[in-house]
Amino acid sequence: MLNGVMDLAQTVRSMRPIVPAKAFEISKRFYVDLGFQPRQLTDNLVEMHLGAYAFILQGYCVQQWADNFVMHMSVSDLELWWKHIVSLDLPSRTESRIRARHNWNTGVWSRA
């Protein structure tokens, strides 16, 4: 990297994706149930933290954008996360469906 760009990069404090939410309160509860800590920014924006990682949940949804939005999270213990998610019984509390399939060759989960 050029020196000027390196100097700029050192000034960045965070870079967070903004996640669309059609049902803002239900979506917020979903992430809180997973273990994220919310920090309200405005009426329609909440920063969701999990340790050093965060994203911004937005109470606004453009369907075409939402249908194409993907957030990738890599974990060191997939089995631990899966047991945690299943134990929460999220479908009964957040109107969500938890379906996944796992490719054991790559370690990647995807929507079923």
C-alpha positions in Angstrom: 0.0 0.0 0.0 1.1 3.5 -0.7 2.2 5.5 2.4 -0.7 7.9 2.1 -3.2 5.1 2.0 -1.6 3.4 4.9 -1.9 6.6 6.9 -5.6 6.7 6.0 -6.1 3.0 6.9 -4.7 3.6 10.4 -7.4 6.2 11.1 -10.3 3.8 10.5 -11.9 2.9 13.8 -14.6 0.5 12.5 -16.2 -0.7 9.3 -19.6 -2.3 9.8 -22.2 -3.7 7.4 -25.7 -2.3 7.6 -28.2 -5.2 7.8 -31.8 -4.6 6.6 -34.7 -5.7 8.8 -38.3 -5.9 7.6 -39.5 -6.6 11.2 -37.0 -4.5 13.2 -38.0 -5.5 16.7 -38.2 -9.2 15.9 -34.9 -9.0 14.1 -33.3 -7.2 17.1 -34.7 -9.8 19.5 -33.3 -12.6 17.3 -29.7 -11.2 17.5 -30.0 -10.5 21.2 -31.2 -14.1 21.7 -28.1 -15.3 19.8 -25.9 -13.3 22.3 -25.4 -9.9 20.6 -25.4 -6.8 22.8 -27.5 -3.9 21.3 -26.6 -0.3 21.3 -29.4 2.0 20.1 -28.1 4.6 17.7 -31.4 6.1 16.4 -35.0 4.9 16.4 -34.3 2.7 13.3 -30.6 1.9 13.8 -29.0 -0.4 16.4 -25.4 -1.5 16.6 -25.3 -5.2 17.5 -22.0 -6.3 19.2 -20.6 -9.7 19.8 -17.2 -9.2 21.5 -15.0 -7.1 19.1 -17.4 -7.7 16.2 -20.4 -5.6 15.2 -22.9 -4.7 12.6 -25.7 -2.2 12.3 -29.3 -3.4 12.1 -31.5 -1.0 10.2 -35.3 -0.8 10.6 -35.7 -0.4 6.8 -35.9 -3.0 4.1 -35.7 -2.8 0.3 -36.7 -6.4 -0.6 -34.4 -6.7 -3.6 -31.4 -5.6 -1.5 -32.5 -7.8 1.5 -32.9 -10.9 -0.8 -29.3 -10.5 -2.0 -27.7 -9.6 1.4 -25.3 -12.1 3.0 -23.3 -11.8 6.1 -20.5 -14.3 6.6 -19.3 -15.3 10.1 -16.4 -17.7 10.6 -16.1 -19.5 14.0 -13.5 -21.8 15.4 -16.1 -24.2 17.0 -19.0 -24.7 14.7 -20.6 -27.5 16.8 -20.6 -25.2 19.8 -22.5 -22.5 17.9 -25.0 -25.0 16.3 -25.8 -26.5 19.8 -26.3 -22.9 21.1 -28.6 -22.0 18.2 -30.7 -25.1 18.5 -31.0 -24.7 22.3 -32.6 -21.3 21.9 -35.7 -22.6 20.1 -35.7 -19.5 18.0 -38.6 -20.5 15.7 -41.0 -20.4 18.6 -39.9 -17.0 19.8 -38.9 -15.0 16.7 -40.9 -16.4 13.9 -37.7 -17.5 12.2 -36.9 -20.8 10.6 -33.6 -22.4 11.4 -32.6 -24.7 8.5 -29.1 -25.4 7.5 -26.9 -27.9 5.8 -23.2 -28.3 6.4 -20.5 -29.2 3.9 -18.1 -31.1 6.0 -15.4 -30.8 3.4 -15.3 -27.0 3.5 -16.8 -26.4 7.0 -19.4 -24.1 5.5 -23.1 -24.0 6.6 -25.6 -22.7 4.2 -29.4 -22.2 4.1 -31.3 -25.4 3.3 
